[in-house]
Amino acid sequence: MSSAKKFRRNRKILDYSIIEWEGLTEDSILFPSEHDILMKAKQYEIENKILNKREEGLIIVETENKGRGVIANYKTFCLGDFVVEYAGDLIDLKTANQREIQYCNDPVVGCYMFYFSHSGVRYCIDASAENGQMGRLVNHSRTNYNCKMKVTEIEGRPYLILTASRNIFNSEEILYDYGDRSKESLSFHSWLKS
Ligand SMILES: C[S@@+](CC[C@H](N)C(=O)[O-])C[C@H]1O[C@@H](n2cnc3c(N)ncnc32)[C@H](O)[C@@H]1O
């Protein structure tokens, strides 16, 4: 067999194998869309910030009536940007219930439990313990929020992140809707209503 023929045969097998392995069309291998590249870069940046506990463009302040809060510090967050991770212990519901009972008896502990579902499983991030990270210090607003809580997965583990629901400018307080509409909570914490 001539070397040109051998080359052609090998090349064909190689191309076919790549397409089989990746489950993609030949076009998408040769021309990944600009959107795909940007989304991958964005996700990579988010994962890097979470895993390295990088919190940029934020500062802790003392608010008038909400205790500590977090504001944008010489940074504009654009709609959809990652703002901060809501970092804490990832626990199941049973453990969360046990901890809630324990915290009820301790008036010093505030509300730092965030419940969510991911892939059909209910979880809670318990950020009650001071962990040096800012996500746990972000306050609530039902009517004037600028962030939304989302779930992102890194190597099979769910993480909670706040992303900007509109552009957020320097010195604006970072706020999200805690989403707690239960009668009991609203009667204890009237600030949840606004
Ligand atoms: C997740 S922590 C937020 C950080 C908290 N401000 C701190 O200093 O640690 C939730 C607690 O902050 C306070 N808080 C959050 N949003 C509030 C609001 N809109 N009005 C009054 N207090 C608020 C409540 O005491 C609540 O239990």
The ligand as an SDF file (V2000), in Angstrom:
LIG
                    3D

 27 29  0  0  0  0  0  0  0  0999 V2000
  -28.0780   35.3880   56.0320 C   0  0  0  0  0  0  0  0  0  0  0  0
  -28.0250   36.5470   57.3270 S   0  0  0  0  0  0  0  0  0  0  0  0
  -27.5070   38.0100   56.5050 C   0  0  0  0  0  0  0  0  0  0  0  0
  -26.3550   38.6730   57.2120 C   0  0  0  0  0  0  0  0  0  0  0  0
  -26.6930   39.3460   58.5100 C   0  0  0  0  0  0  0  0  0  0  0  0
  -27.1720   40.6870   58.2800 N   0  0  0  0  0  0  0  0  0  0  0  0
  -25.4720   39.3840   59.4600 C   0  0  0  0  0  0  0  0  0  0  0  0
  -25.1130   40.4530   59.9460 O   0  0  0  0  0  0  0  0  0  0  0  0
  -24.8980   38.3240   59.7090 O   0  0  0  0  0  0  0  0  0  0  0  0
  -29.7380   36.7480   57.6450 C   0  0  0  0  0  0  0  0  0  0  0  0
  -30.0500   37.6740   58.7780 C   0  0  0  0  0  0  0  0  0  0  0  0
  -29.8320   39.0320   58.3840 O   0  0  0  0  0  0  0  0  0  0  0  0
  -30.8920   39.8720   58.8070 C   0  0  0  0  0  0  0  0  0  0  0  0
  -31.5880   40.4150   57.6140 N   0  0  0  0  0  0  0  0  0  0  0  0
  -31.4500   40.0030   56.3420 C   0  0  0  0  0  0  0  0  0  0  0  0
  -32.2040   40.7300   55.5120 N   0  0  0  0  0  0  0  0  0  0  0  0
  -32.8590   41.6350   56.2790 C   0  0  0  0  0  0  0  0  0  0  0  0
  -33.7900   42.6730   55.9980 C   0  0  0  0  0  0  0  0  0  0  0  0
  -34.2080   42.9380   54.7870 N   0  0  0  0  0  0  0  0  0  0  0  0
  -34.2310   43.4130   57.0470 N   0  0  0  0  0  0  0  0  0  0  0  0
  -33.8160   43.1650   58.3220 C   0  0  0  0  0  0  0  0  0  0  0  0
  -32.9260   42.1940   58.6410 N   0  0  0  0  0  0  0  0  0  0  0  0
  -32.4590   41.4350   57.6270 C   0  0  0  0  0  0  0  0  0  0  0  0
  -31.7960   39.0000   59.6680 C   0  0  0  0  0  0  0  0  0  0  0  0
  -31.3790   39.1380   61.0040 O   0  0  0  0  0  0  0  0  0  0  0  0
  -31.5020   37.6050   59.1850 C   0  0  0  0  0  0  0  0  0  0  0  0
  -31.6950   36.6240   60.1990 O   0  0  0  0  0  0  0  0  0  0  0  0
  1  2  1  0
  2  3  1  0
  2 10  1  0
  3  4  1  0
  4  5  1  0
  5  6  1  0
  5  7  1  0
  7  8  2  0
  7  9  1  0
 10 11  1  0
 11 12  1  0
 11 26  1  0
 12 13  1  0
 13 14  1  0
 13 24  1  0
 14 15  1  0
 14 23  1  0
 15 16  2  0
 16 17  1  0
 17 18  1  0
 17 23  2  0
 18 19  1  0
 18 20  2  0
 20 21  1  0
 21 22  2  0
 22 23  1  0
 24 25  1  0
 24 26  1  0
 26 27  1  0
M  CHG  2   2   1   9  -1
M  END
$$$$
